Amino acid sequence: MWGLLIDVGRWPEWGPSVRHATLATSRFELGSSGTVRTVVGLELPFEVTCFEEGRCWSWSVAGRPATDHVVEASGPDASRVAFGVPWIATPYLVVCRMALRRLDELGRREVGPPRVT
């Protein structure tokens, strides 16, 4: 799941508000920057403001704090993803819920059905 969250080329697959994203730096890490184009056509700069490999990252978009992304292991072959938003952006939680559903579907497709042992 972590790979889906940090691969900017795949953000449109799960992010309902993202049409396209480009990373301006060579790696996705603390301080990485790029641009994100929204579904309404706005192209905005972003910067990764917090980063813990395999666990979480946060960003600012157009200089404003945006979404936190967290991945937690919930079993040997499972993980849980959570988002956080600034209180001022509480209505954006509806979009986050859609994104989480899409991530779940993508994860299930890529990992496959649970293994029986």
CYANA upper distance limits for C-alpha pairs under 8 A (distance plus 0.5 A):
  1 MET  CA      5 LEU  CA      7.14
  1 MET  CA     71 VAL  CA      8.03
  1 MET  CA     79 SER  CA      7.71
  1 MET  CA     81 VAL  CA      8.40
  1 MET  CA    103 LEU  CA      8.16
  1 MET  CA    107 GLY  CA      6.77
  2 TRP  CA      6 ILE  CA      6.98
  2 TRP  CA     54 GLY  CA      6.41
  2 TRP  CA     55 ARG  CA      8.03
  2 TRP  CA     71 VAL  CA      7.23
  3 GLY  CA      7 ASP  CA      6.49
  4 LEU  CA     10 ARG  CA      6.96
  4 LEU  CA     11 TRP  CA      7.90
  4 LEU  CA    103 LEU  CA      8.28
  5 LEU  CA     10 ARG  CA      8.50
  5 LEU  CA     11 TRP  CA      7.69
  5 LEU  CA     69 HIS  CA      8.19
  6 ILE  CA     28 PHE  CA      6.98
  7 ASP  CA     11 TRP  CA      7.28
  7 ASP  CA     28 PHE  CA      8.42
  8 VAL  CA     21 ALA  CA      6.07
  8 VAL  CA     22 THR  CA      6.80
  8 VAL  CA     23 LEU  CA      7.20
  9 GLY  CA     20 HIS  CA      7.66
  9 GLY  CA     21 ALA  CA      6.63
  9 GLY  CA     22 THR  CA      7.44
 10 ARG  CA     14 TRP  CA      7.80
 11 TRP  CA     15 GLY  CA      5.92
 11 TRP  CA     18 VAL  CA      7.08
 11 TRP  CA     20 HIS  CA      7.79
 11 TRP  CA     21 ALA  CA      7.53
 12 PRO  CA     16 PRO  CA      7.31
 12 PRO  CA     17 SER  CA      8.22
 12 PRO  CA     18 VAL  CA      5.51
 12 PRO  CA     19 ARG  CA      5.84
 12 PRO  CA     20 HIS  CA      6.51
 12 PRO  CA     21 ALA  CA      8.27
 13 GLU  CA    102 ARG  CA      8.04
 14 TRP  CA     99 ALA  CA      5.65
 14 TRP  CA    100 LEU  CA      8.07
 14 TRP  CA    102 ARG  CA      5.50
 14 TRP  CA    103 LEU  CA      6.17
 14 TRP  CA    106 LEU  CA      8.44
 15 GLY  CA     95 VAL  CA      8.44
 15 GLY  CA     96 CYS  CA      8.39
 15 GLY  CA     98 MET  CA      8.34
 15 GLY  CA     99 ALA  CA      5.66
 15 GLY  CA    102 ARG  CA      8.34
 16 PRO  CA     39 VAL  CA      8.28
 16 PRO  CA     95 VAL  CA      7.00
 16 PRO  CA     98 MET  CA      7.45
 16 PRO  CA     99 ALA  CA      6.75
 17 SER  CA     38 THR  CA      5.98
 17 SER  CA     39 VAL  CA      5.90
 17 SER  CA     95 VAL  CA      7.87
 18 VAL  CA     36 VAL  CA      7.36
 18 VAL  CA     37 ARG  CA      6.53
 18 VAL  CA     38 THR  CA      5.12
 18 VAL  CA     39 VAL  CA      6.14
 19 ARG  CA     36 VAL  CA      8.15
 19 ARG  CA     37 ARG  CA      5.96
 19 ARG  CA     38 THR  CA      5.68
 19 ARG  CA     39 VAL  CA      5.50
 19 ARG  CA     41 GLY  CA      8.30
 20 HIS  CA     36 VAL  CA      6.36
 20 HIS  CA     37 ARG  CA      5.55
 20 HIS  CA     38 THR  CA      7.57
 21 ALA  CA     34 GLY  CA      7.82
 21 ALA  CA     35 THR  CA      6.13
 21 ALA  CA     36 VAL  CA      4.73
 21 ALA  CA     37 ARG  CA      6.55
 22 THR  CA     34 GLY  CA      5.89
 22 THR  CA     35 THR  CA      5.82
 22 THR  CA     36 VAL  CA      6.96
 23 LEU  CA     27 ARG  CA      8.47
 23 LEU  CA     28 PHE  CA      8.10
 23 LEU  CA     32 SER  CA      7.94
 23 LEU  CA     33 SER  CA      6.55
 23 LEU  CA     34 GLY  CA      4.81
 23 LEU  CA     35 THR  CA      7.20
 24 ALA  CA     32 SER  CA      7.82
 24 ALA  CA     33 SER  CA      6.09
 24 ALA  CA     34 GLY  CA      5.09
 24 ALA  CA     35 THR  CA      8.15
 25 THR  CA     32 SER  CA      6.20
 25 THR  CA     33 SER  CA      6.68
 25 THR  CA     34 GLY  CA      7.70
 27 ARG  CA     32 SER  CA      7.47
 28 PHE  CA     32 SER  CA      6.16
 28 PHE  CA     48 VAL  CA      8.45
 29 GLU  CA     48 VAL  CA      7.27
 29 GLU  CA     51 PHE  CA      6.58
 29 GLU  CA     53 GLU  CA      8.38
 30 LEU  CA     48 VAL  CA      5.88
 30 LEU  CA     49 THR  CA      6.45
 30 LEU  CA     50 CYS  CA      6.25
 30 LEU  CA     51 PHE  CA      5.62
 31 GLY  CA     47 GLU  CA      6.53
 31 GLY  CA     48 VAL  CA      5.63
 31 GLY  CA     49 THR  CA      6.56
 31 GLY  CA     50 CYS  CA      8.45
 32 SER  CA     47 GLU  CA      6.13
 32 SER  CA     48 VAL  CA      5.80
 33 SER  CA     45 PRO  CA      7.74
 33 SER  CA     46 PHE  CA      5.95
 33 SER  CA     47 GLU  CA      4.77
 33 SER  CA     48 VAL  CA      6.84
 34 GLY  CA     45 PRO  CA      6.22
 34 GLY  CA     46 PHE  CA      5.91
 34 GLY  CA     47 GLU  CA      7.18
 35 THR  CA     43 GLU  CA      6.90
 35 THR  CA     44 LEU  CA      5.86
 35 THR  CA     45 PRO  CA      4.83
 35 THR  CA     46 PHE  CA      6.12
 36 VAL  CA     43 GLU  CA      6.09
 36 VAL  CA     44 LEU  CA      5.83
 36 VAL  CA     45 PRO  CA      6.85
 36 VAL  CA     46 PHE  CA      7.39
 37 ARG  CA     41 GLY  CA      6.42
 37 ARG  CA     42 LEU  CA      5.91
 37 ARG  CA     43 GLU  CA      4.69
 37 ARG  CA     44 LEU  CA      6.76
 38 THR  CA     42 LEU  CA      5.80
 38 THR  CA     43 GLU  CA      6.98
 38 THR  CA     44 LEU  CA      8.48
 44 LEU  CA     61 VAL  CA      7.07
 44 LEU  CA     62 ALA  CA      6.13
 45 PRO  CA     61 VAL  CA      6.37
 45 PRO  CA     62 ALA  CA      5.73
 45 PRO  CA     63 GLY  CA      8.27
 46 PHE  CA     59 TRP  CA      7.23
 46 PHE  CA     60 SER  CA      6.04
 46 PHE  CA     61 VAL  CA      4.88
 46 PHE  CA     62 ALA  CA      6.53
 46 PHE  CA     63 GLY  CA      7.78
 47 GLU  CA     59 TRP  CA      5.99
 47 GLU  CA     60 SER  CA      5.93
 47 GLU  CA     61 VAL  CA      7.22
 48 VAL  CA     57 TRP  CA      7.52
 48 VAL  CA     58 SER  CA      6.34
 48 VAL  CA     59 TRP  CA      4.78
 48 VAL  CA     60 SER  CA      7.07
 49 THR  CA     57 TRP  CA      7.93
 49 THR  CA     58 SER  CA      6.05
 49 THR  CA     59 TRP  CA      5.42
 49 THR  CA     60 SER  CA      7.07
 50 CYS  CA     56 CYS  CA      8.19
 50 CYS  CA     57 TRP  CA      5.65
 50 CYS  CA     58 SER  CA      5.46
 50 CYS  CA     59 TRP  CA      7.29
 51 PHE  CA     56 CYS  CA      6.34
 51 PHE  CA     57 TRP  CA      4.79
 51 PHE  CA     58 SER  CA      7.13
 52 GLU  CA     56 CYS  CA      5.73
 52 GLU  CA     57 TRP  CA      6.77
 54 GLY  CA     71 VAL  CA      7.67
 55 ARG  CA     70 VAL  CA      6.33
 55 ARG  CA     71 VAL  CA      5.59
 55 ARG  CA     72 GLU  CA      7.11
 56 CYS  CA     68 ASP  CA      7.84
 56 CYS  CA     69 HIS  CA      5.89
 56 CYS  CA     70 VAL  CA      4.83
 56 CYS  CA     71 VAL  CA      6.63
 57 TRP  CA     68 ASP  CA      6.47
 57 TRP  CA     69 HIS  CA      5.83
 57 TRP  CA     70 VAL  CA      7.25
 58 SER  CA     66 ALA  CA      7.61
 58 SER  CA     67 THR  CA      6.42
 58 SER  CA     68 ASP  CA      4.81
 58 SER  CA     69 HIS  CA      6.58
 59 TRP  CA     65 PRO  CA      6.79
 59 TRP  CA     66 ALA  CA      6.10
 59 TRP  CA     67 THR  CA      6.78
 59 TRP  CA     68 ASP  CA      7.39
 60 SER  CA     64 ARG  CA      5.49
 60 SER  CA     65 PRO  CA      4.76
 60 SER  CA     66 ALA  CA      5.47
 60 SER  CA     67 THR  CA      8.19
 61 VAL  CA     65 PRO  CA      7.01
 61 VAL  CA     66 ALA  CA      6.59
 65 PRO  CA     86 PRO  CA      7.48
 66 ALA  CA     85 VAL  CA      6.65
 66 ALA  CA     86 PRO  CA      7.19
 67 THR  CA     83 PHE  CA      6.94
 67 THR  CA     84 GLY  CA      6.08
 67 THR  CA     85 VAL  CA      5.37
 67 THR  CA     86 PRO  CA      7.88
 68 ASP  CA     83 PHE  CA      5.79
 68 ASP  CA     84 GLY  CA      5.26
 68 ASP  CA     85 VAL  CA      6.84
 69 HIS  CA     81 VAL  CA      7.73
 69 HIS  CA     82 ALA  CA      6.51
 69 HIS  CA     83 PHE  CA      5.31
 69 HIS  CA     84 GLY  CA      7.24
 70 VAL  CA     81 VAL  CA      6.05
 70 VAL  CA     82 ALA  CA      5.62
 70 VAL  CA     83 PHE  CA      6.77
 71 VAL  CA     79 SER  CA      7.01
 71 VAL  CA     80 ARG  CA      6.12
 71 VAL  CA     81 VAL  CA      5.08
 71 VAL  CA     82 ALA  CA      7.08
 72 GLU  CA     79 SER  CA      5.92
 72 GLU  CA     80 ARG  CA      5.60
 72 GLU  CA     81 VAL  CA      6.97
 73 ALA  CA     78 ALA  CA      6.58
 73 ALA  CA     79 SER  CA      4.72
 73 ALA  CA     80 ARG  CA      6.68
 74 SER  CA     78 ALA  CA      5.86
 74 SER  CA     79 SER  CA      5.28
 74 SER  CA     80 ARG  CA      6.57
 75 GLY  CA     79 SER  CA      7.18
 81 VAL  CA    100 LEU  CA      7.76
 82 ALA  CA    100 LEU  CA      8.17
 83 PHE  CA     96 CYS  CA      7.29
 85 VAL  CA     89 ALA  CA      6.62
 85 VAL  CA     90 THR  CA      7.05
 85 VAL  CA     92 TYR  CA      7.98
 85 VAL  CA     93 LEU  CA      7.73
 86 PRO  CA     90 THR  CA      7.31
 89 ALA  CA     93 LEU  CA      8.14
 92 TYR  CA     96 CYS  CA      6.93
 93 LEU  CA     97 ARG  CA      6.60
 94 VAL  CA     98 MET  CA      7.11
 95 VAL  CA     99 ALA  CA      6.78
 96 CYS  CA    100 LEU  CA      6.66
 97 ARG  CA    101 ARG  CA      6.91
 98 MET  CA    102 ARG  CA      6.84
 99 ALA  CA    103 LEU  CA      6.61
100 LEU  CA    104 ASP  CA      6.62
101 ARG  CA    105 GLU  CA      6.83
102 ARG  CA    106 LEU  CA      6.65
103 LEU  CA    107 GLY  CA      6.42
104 ASP  CA    108 ARG  CA      6.65
105 GLU  CA    109 ARG  CA      6.72
106 LEU  CA    110 GLU  CA      6.63
107 GLY  CA    111 VAL  CA      6.39
107 GLY  CA    112 GLY  CA      8.43
108 ARG  CA    112 GLY  CA      5.89
108 ARG  CA    113 PRO  CA      7.20
109 ARG  CA    113 PRO  CA      8.39
